[in-house]
Amino acid sequence: TNAGNRCSLCVIDFYLSSRANTDQRKKAEAIIRDAVQASIYYEPSKPLLTFCNQELEAIHFQAKAYVSSTYREFEFKDDVTQKTLDAFDEHSIPLAQPKRYSD
């Protein structure tokens, strides 16, 4: 909950290829942080945290940041995701492949 505040915590997930090297992982985290801070929907007076977790088929990055207005959560996620994916492409950072399910 946001305890009556206009801003609220937002979680955004990104998945890199499990074969991403050290430089790519470091660059990915920096890109994510930059994308959050560049968003017009970001609330800079609140903390921004990033986490990295190795999963079975991917490296999972998670950004936890505050959106300036609860009503703008989807715009915030979209803005950060677009900026991040564009930068990942520009820097040749490999994304995880989607898991395919067989019938």
DSSP file (Angstrom, degrees, kcal/mol; ACC not computed):
  #  RESIDUE AA STRUCTURE BP1 BP2  ACC     N-H-->O    O-->H-N    N-H-->O    O-->H-N    TCO  KAPPA ALPHA  PHI   PSI    X-CA   Y-CA   Z-CA
    1    1 A T              0   0    0      0, 0.0     8,-0.2     0, 0.0     0, 0.0   0.000 360.0 360.0 360.0 164.5    0.0    0.0    0.0
    2    2 A N    >   -     0   0    0      6,-0.1     3,-2.6     3,-0.1     5,-0.1   0.308 360.0-128.7-107.9   8.6    1.1    3.6   -0.4
    3    3 A A  T 3  S-     0   0    0      1,-0.3     3,-0.1     3,-0.1     5,-0.0   0.811  73.7 -50.8  51.4  37.9   -0.3    4.8    3.0
    4    4 A G  T 3  S+     0   0    0      1,-0.3    -1,-0.3     2,-0.1     2,-0.1   0.394 106.7 130.5  84.2  -3.4   -2.2    7.7    1.4
    5    5 A N    <   -     0   0    0     -3,-2.6    -1,-0.3     2,-0.2    65,-0.1  -0.478  62.6-131.2 -79.2 154.2    0.8    9.0   -0.6
    6    6 A R  S    S+     0   0    0     -2,-0.1    64,-2.3    -3,-0.1    65,-0.2   0.845  89.4  69.9 -71.7 -33.6    0.5    9.7   -4.2
    7    7 A C        -     0   0    0     62,-0.2     2,-0.3    -5,-0.1    61,-0.2  -0.492  64.7-176.3 -85.6 156.2    3.7    7.8   -5.0
    8    8 A S  E     -A   67   0A   0     59,-1.5    59,-2.6    -2,-0.2     2,-0.2  -0.989  32.1 -92.0-149.7 157.1    4.0    4.0   -4.7
    9    9 A L  E     -A   66   0A   0     -2,-0.3     2,-0.4    57,-0.2    57,-0.2  -0.448  39.0-168.4 -70.7 137.8    6.5    1.2   -5.1
   10   10 A C  E     -A   65   0A   0     55,-3.2    55,-2.3    -2,-0.2     2,-0.5  -0.991   8.3-153.4-130.1 137.0    6.8   -0.3   -8.5
   11   11 A V  E     -A   64   0A   0     -2,-0.4     2,-0.4    53,-0.2    53,-0.2  -0.946  10.5-173.6-114.6 129.2    8.8   -3.5   -9.4
   12   12 A I  E     -A   63   0A   0     51,-2.4    51,-2.8    -2,-0.5     2,-0.3  -0.988   9.3-154.2-126.4 128.6   10.1   -4.0  -13.0
   13   13 A D  E     -A   62   0A   0     -2,-0.4     2,-0.3    49,-0.2    49,-0.2  -0.796  11.8-178.6-107.7 143.9   11.7   -7.3  -14.1
   14   14 A F  E     -A   61   0A   0     47,-2.7    47,-3.0    -2,-0.3     2,-0.5  -0.988  11.8-153.3-136.4 146.1   14.3   -7.9  -16.8
   15   15 A Y  E     -A   60   0A   0     -2,-0.3    81,-2.3    45,-0.2     2,-0.2  -0.965   9.7-168.6-127.8 117.1   15.8  -11.3  -17.8
   16   16 A L  E     -AB  59  95A   0     43,-3.0    43,-2.3    -2,-0.5    79,-0.3  -0.617  38.2 -87.4 -96.0 159.6   19.2  -11.6  -19.4
   17   17 A S  E >   -A   58   0A   0     77,-2.5     3,-1.9    -2,-0.2    41,-0.2  -0.361  33.7-124.2 -59.2 143.5   20.7  -14.6  -21.1
   18   18 A S  T 3  S+     0   0    0     39,-0.5    -1,-0.1     1,-0.3    40,-0.1   0.624 111.2  63.6 -67.2 -10.2   22.4  -16.9  -18.6
   19   19 A R  T 3  S+     0   0    0     40,-0.0    -1,-0.3     2,-0.0     2,-0.1   0.352  71.4 127.5 -94.2   4.6   25.5  -16.5  -20.8
   20   20 A A    <   -     0   0    0     -3,-1.9    73,-0.1    74,-0.1     2,-0.0  -0.409  55.7-133.2 -62.1 134.2   25.8  -12.8  -20.2
   21   21 A N     >  -     0   0    0     -2,-0.1     4,-2.5     1,-0.1     5,-0.2  -0.237  25.9 -91.9 -85.8 177.9   29.3  -12.0  -19.1
   22   22 A T  H  > S+     0   0    0      1,-0.2     4,-2.5     2,-0.2     5,-0.2   0.907 124.9  48.4 -57.3 -47.8   30.5   -9.8  -16.2
   23   23 A D  H  > S+     0   0    0      1,-0.2     4,-2.6     2,-0.2    -1,-0.2   0.901 111.9  50.0 -62.1 -40.8   30.8   -6.6  -18.3
   24   24 A Q  H  > S+     0   0    0      2,-0.2     4,-2.5     1,-0.2    -1,-0.2   0.894 110.9  49.2 -65.6 -39.6   27.3   -7.2  -19.8
   25   25 A R  H  X S+     0   0    0     -4,-2.5     4,-2.2     2,-0.2    -2,-0.2   0.922 113.0  46.6 -65.5 -43.8   25.8   -7.7  -16.3
   26   26 A K  H  X S+     0   0    0     -4,-2.5     4,-2.0     1,-0.2    -2,-0.2   0.921 114.3  47.4 -63.8 -43.6   27.4   -4.6  -14.9
   27   27 A K  H  X S+     0   0    0     -4,-2.6     4,-2.6    -5,-0.2    -2,-0.2   0.894 109.4  54.7 -64.5 -39.8   26.3   -2.6  -17.9
   28   28 A A  H  X S+     0   0    0     -4,-2.5     4,-2.5     1,-0.2    -2,-0.2   0.919 108.1  48.3 -60.6 -44.7   22.8   -4.0  -17.7
   29   29 A E  H  X S+     0   0    0     -4,-2.2     4,-2.3     1,-0.2    -1,-0.2   0.914 112.2  48.9 -63.7 -41.7   22.4   -2.9  -14.1
   30   30 A A  H  X S+     0   0    0     -4,-2.0     4,-2.5     2,-0.2    -2,-0.2   0.896 110.9  51.0 -63.8 -40.1   23.7    0.6  -14.9
   31   31 A I  H  X S+     0   0    0     -4,-2.6     4,-2.7     2,-0.2    -2,-0.2   0.925 109.6  49.8 -62.7 -45.4   21.3    0.8  -17.9
   32   32 A I  H  X S+     0   0    0     -4,-2.5     4,-2.2     1,-0.2    -2,-0.2   0.933 112.2  47.2 -60.4 -46.8   18.3   -0.2  -15.7
   33   33 A R  H  X S+     0   0    0     -4,-2.3     4,-2.4     1,-0.2    -1,-0.2   0.913 113.2  48.8 -61.9 -43.1   19.2    2.4  -13.1
   34   34 A D  H  X S+     0   0    0     -4,-2.5     4,-1.7     1,-0.2    -1,-0.2   0.897 109.8  52.1 -63.6 -40.6   19.7    5.1  -15.7
   35   35 A A  H  X S+     0   0    0     -4,-2.7     4,-0.7     2,-0.2    -1,-0.2   0.901 110.5  47.8 -64.5 -41.2   16.4    4.3  -17.4
   36   36 A V  H >< S+     0   0    0     -4,-2.2     3,-1.1     1,-0.2     6,-0.2   0.954 113.5  46.8 -62.7 -49.6   14.5    4.5  -14.1
   37   37 A Q  H 3< S+     0   0    0     -4,-2.4    -1,-0.2     1,-0.3    -2,-0.2   0.758 110.1  54.2 -67.1 -24.4   16.1    7.9  -13.2
   38   38 A A  H 3< S+     0   0    0     -4,-1.7    -1,-0.3    -5,-0.2    -2,-0.2   0.608  84.8 106.1 -83.8 -12.4   15.4    9.3  -16.7
   39   39 A S    X<  -     0   0    0     -3,-1.1     3,-1.2    -4,-0.7    37,-0.1  -0.460  68.1-142.4 -72.1 136.7   11.7    8.5  -16.5
   40   40 A I  T 3  S+     0   0    0      1,-0.2    -1,-0.1    -2,-0.2    36,-0.1   0.647 102.3  58.3 -69.7 -13.4    9.4   11.5  -16.0
   41   41 A Y  T 3  S+     0   0    0     34,-0.1    27,-3.7    -5,-0.1    28,-0.3   0.502  81.2 111.3 -93.9  -5.7    7.3    9.3  -13.8
   42   42 A Y  B <   -C   67   0A   0     -3,-1.2    25,-0.2    25,-0.2    -5,-0.0  -0.438  62.5-141.2 -72.6 140.3   10.1    8.4  -11.3
   43   43 A E    >   -     0   0    0     23,-2.7     3,-1.5    -2,-0.1    23,-0.4  -0.864  16.5-171.4-101.2  98.5    9.9    9.8   -7.8
   44   44 A P  T 3  S+     0   0    0      0, 0.0    -1,-0.1     0, 0.0     4,-0.1   0.628  75.8  70.0 -70.8 -13.6   13.5   10.7   -7.0
   45   45 A S  T 3  S+     0   0    0      2,-0.1    -2,-0.0    21,-0.0     0, 0.0   0.596  94.1  68.8 -78.6  -7.8   12.9   11.5   -3.3
   46   46 A K  S <  S-     0   0    0     -3,-1.5    20,-0.1    20,-0.1     2,-0.0  -0.704  97.5 -86.8-107.1 160.1   12.4    7.8   -2.7
   47   47 A P        -     0   0    0      0, 0.0     2,-0.5     0, 0.0    19,-0.3  -0.294  29.2-152.5 -69.0 149.4   15.0    4.9   -2.9
   48   48 A L        -     0   0    0     17,-0.2     2,-0.4    -4,-0.1    17,-0.2  -0.993  18.9-178.2-119.1 122.3   15.8    3.1   -6.1
   49   49 A L  E     -D   64   0A   0     15,-2.7    15,-3.2    -2,-0.5     2,-0.4  -0.947  10.8-166.0-123.5 143.4   17.1   -0.5   -5.6
   50   50 A T  E     -D   63   0A   0     -2,-0.4     2,-0.3    13,-0.2    13,-0.2  -0.977   7.3-170.0-126.0 145.0   18.3   -3.0   -8.1
   51   51 A F  E     -D   62   0A   0     11,-2.4    11,-2.4    -2,-0.4     2,-0.4  -0.953   8.9-154.8-132.8 150.5   18.8   -6.7   -7.5
   52   52 A C  E     +D   61   0A   0     -2,-0.3     2,-0.4     9,-0.2     9,-0.2  -0.990  14.2 177.1-127.5 135.4   20.3   -9.5   -9.5
   53   53 A N  E     -D   60   0A   0      7,-2.4     7,-3.2    -2,-0.4     2,-0.6  -0.994  26.2-132.5-141.2 130.8   19.4  -13.2   -9.1
   54   54 A Q  E     -D   59   0A   0     -2,-0.4     5,-0.2     5,-0.2     2,-0.2  -0.731  31.0-177.2 -82.3 120.9   20.7  -16.3  -11.1
   55   55 A E        -     0   0    0      3,-2.9     3,-0.2    -2,-0.6    -2,-0.0  -0.612  42.2 -91.9-109.8 175.7   17.8  -18.4  -12.1
   56   56 A L  S    S+     0   0    0      1,-0.2     3,-0.1    -2,-0.2    -1,-0.0   0.893 119.7  11.3 -56.9 -45.9   17.9  -21.7  -14.0
   57   57 A E  S    S+     0   0    0      1,-0.1   -39,-0.5   -40,-0.0     2,-0.3   0.272 128.9  28.1-119.7  11.1   17.7  -20.3  -17.5
   58   58 A A  E    S-A   17   0A   0     -3,-0.2    -3,-2.9   -41,-0.2     2,-0.6  -0.988  70.3-112.0-161.3 163.7   18.2  -16.6  -17.0
   59   59 A I  E     -AD  16  54A   0    -43,-2.3   -43,-3.0    -2,-0.3     2,-0.6  -0.954  39.3-148.6-103.2 118.5   19.8  -13.8  -15.0
   60   60 A H  E     -AD  15  53A   0     -7,-3.2    -7,-2.4    -2,-0.6     2,-0.4  -0.797  14.3-172.1 -98.3 118.3   17.0  -12.0  -13.4
   61   61 A F  E     -AD  14  52A   0    -47,-3.0   -47,-2.7    -2,-0.6     2,-0.4  -0.886   4.8-169.1-104.9 141.2   17.4   -8.2  -12.7
   62   62 A Q  E     -AD  13  51A   0    -11,-2.4   -11,-2.4    -2,-0.4     2,-0.5  -0.995   8.1-159.9-133.7 129.5   14.7   -6.4  -10.7
   63   63 A A  E     -AD  12  50A   0    -51,-2.8   -51,-2.4    -2,-0.4     2,-0.5  -0.921   3.7-167.8-106.0 132.0   14.3   -2.7  -10.2
   64   64 A K  E     +AD  11  49A   0    -15,-3.2   -15,-2.7    -2,-0.5     2,-0.3  -0.964  27.9 143.9-119.6 112.9   12.3   -1.4   -7.3
   65   65 A A  E     -A   10   0A   0    -55,-2.3   -55,-3.2    -2,-0.5     2,-0.5  -0.924  47.1-103.9-144.4 165.2   11.5    2.3   -7.6
   66   66 A Y  E     -A    9   0A   0    -23,-0.4   -23,-2.7   -19,-0.3     2,-0.4  -0.802  22.4-144.4 -99.9 134.2    8.8    4.7   -6.8
   67   67 A V  E     -AC   8  42A   0    -59,-2.6   -59,-1.5    -2,-0.5   -25,-0.2  -0.759  21.2-126.2 -91.1 141.3    6.4    6.0   -9.4
   68   68 A S  S    S+     0   0    0    -27,-3.7     2,-0.4    -2,-0.4   -26,-0.1   0.766  94.2  21.7 -63.9 -27.3    5.4    9.7   -8.7
   69   69 A S    >   -     0   0    0    -28,-0.3     3,-2.6     1,-0.1   -62,-0.2  -0.986  69.9-136.3-143.1 131.9    1.7    8.8   -8.9
   70   70 A T  G >  S+     0   0    0    -64,-2.3     3,-1.4    -2,-0.4     4,-0.2   0.825 107.1  62.8 -52.3 -32.8    0.0    5.5   -8.5
   71   71 A Y  G 3  S+     0   0    0      1,-0.3    -1,-0.3   -65,-0.2     3,-0.2   0.626 100.2  53.9 -70.1 -12.6   -2.1    6.3  -11.5
   72   72 A R  G <> S+     0   0    0     -3,-2.6     4,-2.6     1,-0.1    -1,-0.3   0.199  71.5 111.6-106.4  14.2    1.0    6.4  -13.7
   73   73 A E  H <> S+     0   0    0     -3,-1.4     4,-2.6     1,-0.2     5,-0.2   0.906  79.5  46.2 -57.4 -45.7    2.4    2.9  -12.8
   74   74 A F  H  > S+     0   0    0      1,-0.2     4,-2.3     2,-0.2    -1,-0.2   0.876 113.2  49.2 -69.1 -36.1    1.8    1.4  -16.2
   75   75 A E  H  > S+     0   0    0      2,-0.2     4,-2.8     1,-0.2    -1,-0.2   0.898 111.4  51.0 -66.1 -39.5    3.3    4.4  -18.0
   76   76 A F  H  X S+     0   0    0     -4,-2.6     4,-2.6     2,-0.2     5,-0.3   0.948 111.5  46.0 -61.9 -50.5    6.3    4.2  -15.7
   77   77 A K  H  X S+     0   0    0     -4,-2.6     4,-2.6     1,-0.2     5,-0.2   0.914 115.0  47.8 -59.9 -43.1    6.9    0.5  -16.4
   78   78 A D  H  X S+     0   0    0     -4,-2.3     4,-2.8     2,-0.2     5,-0.2   0.933 112.1  48.9 -63.2 -47.0    6.5    1.1  -20.1
   79   79 A D  H  X S+     0   0    0     -4,-2.8     4,-2.2     1,-0.2    -2,-0.2   0.930 115.3  43.1 -59.1 -49.1    8.8    4.0  -20.2
   80   80 A V  H  X S+     0   0    0     -4,-2.6     4,-2.5     2,-0.2    -1,-0.2   0.910 114.8  50.0 -65.6 -42.9   11.6    2.2  -18.2
   81   81 A T  H  X S+     0   0    0     -4,-2.6     4,-2.9    -5,-0.3     5,-0.3   0.926 111.2  48.2 -63.6 -45.3   11.2   -1.0  -20.2
   82   82 A Q  H  X S+     0   0    0     -4,-2.8     4,-2.2     1,-0.2     5,-0.2   0.941 114.4  45.9 -60.8 -47.5   11.4    0.8  -23.6
   83   83 A K  H  X S+     0   0    0     -4,-2.2     4,-2.0    -5,-0.2    -1,-0.2   0.910 115.2  47.5 -61.8 -42.6   14.5    2.7  -22.5
   84   84 A T  H  X S+     0   0    0     -4,-2.5     4,-2.8     2,-0.2    -2,-0.2   0.941 112.2  47.0 -67.2 -48.3   16.1   -0.4  -21.1
   85   85 A L  H  X S+     0   0    0     -4,-2.9     4,-2.2     1,-0.2    -1,-0.2   0.889 111.3  52.3 -63.3 -38.7   15.4   -2.7  -24.0
   86   86 A D  H  X S+     0   0    0     -4,-2.2     4,-2.2    -5,-0.3    -1,-0.2   0.922 112.7  45.1 -61.1 -43.7   16.7    0.0  -26.5
   87   87 A A  H  X S+     0   0    0     -4,-2.0     4,-2.1     2,-0.2    -2,-0.2   0.878 109.8  54.5 -69.7 -37.9   19.9    0.4  -24.5
   88   88 A F  H  <>S+     0   0    0     -4,-2.8     5,-2.9     2,-0.2     4,-0.2   0.929 111.2  46.5 -58.8 -43.7   20.4   -3.4  -24.2
   89   89 A D  H ><5S+     0   0    0     -4,-2.2     3,-1.2     1,-0.2    -2,-0.2   0.920 110.7  52.0 -64.2 -44.2   20.1   -3.7  -28.0
   90   90 A E  H 3<5S+     0   0    0     -4,-2.2    -1,-0.2     1,-0.3    -2,-0.2   0.839 116.5  39.9 -61.2 -34.4   22.5   -0.8  -28.5
   91   91 A H  T 3<5S-     0   0    0     -4,-2.1    -1,-0.3    -5,-0.1    -2,-0.2   0.237 111.4-117.6-101.9  12.0   25.1   -2.4  -26.2
   92   92 A S  T < 5 +     0   0    0     -3,-1.2    -3,-0.2     1,-0.2    -4,-0.1   0.880  51.8 166.0  54.1  44.5   24.5   -6.0  -27.5
   93   93 A I      < -     0   0    0     -5,-2.9     2,-0.2    -6,-0.2    -1,-0.2  -0.828  35.4-126.4 -90.7 119.3   23.3   -7.3  -24.1
   94   94 A P        -     0   0    0      0, 0.0   -77,-2.5     0, 0.0     2,-0.2  -0.460  18.0-146.3 -75.6 131.3   21.7  -10.7  -24.7
   95   95 A L  B     -B   16   0A   0    -79,-0.3   -79,-0.3    -2,-0.2     2,-0.1  -0.554  28.2 -97.2 -87.0 157.1   18.1  -11.2  -23.4
   96   96 A A        -     0   0    0    -81,-2.3   -79,-0.2    -2,-0.2   -81,-0.1  -0.431  39.8-113.5 -68.8 148.0   16.9  -14.6  -22.1
   97   97 A Q        -     0   0    0    -40,-0.3    -1,-0.1    -2,-0.1     3,-0.1  -0.659  35.8-105.1 -81.1 138.2   15.0  -16.7  -24.5
   98   98 A P        -     0   0    0      0, 0.0     2,-0.3     0, 0.0    -1,-0.1  -0.352  37.4-109.5 -62.5 142.5   11.3  -17.2  -23.7
   99   99 A K        -     0   0    0     -3,-0.0     2,-0.5     1,-0.0    -3,-0.0  -0.562  31.7-145.6 -73.9 133.2   10.6  -20.6  -22.3
  100  100 A R        -     0   0    0     -2,-0.3     2,-0.5    -3,-0.1    -1,-0.0  -0.855   5.9-150.9-103.8 134.7    8.6  -22.6  -24.8
  101  101 A Y        -     0   0    0     -2,-0.5     2,-0.2     2,-0.0    -2,-0.0  -0.866  10.4-138.5-104.9 135.0    6.0  -25.1  -23.6
  102  102 A S              0   0    0     -2,-0.5     0, 0.0     1,-0.1     0, 0.0  -0.631 360.0 360.0 -90.2 152.2    5.1  -28.2  -25.6
  103  103 A D              0   0    0     -2,-0.2    -1,-0.1     0, 0.0    -2,-0.0   0.467 360.0 360.0 -74.7 360.0    1.6  -29.4  -26.0
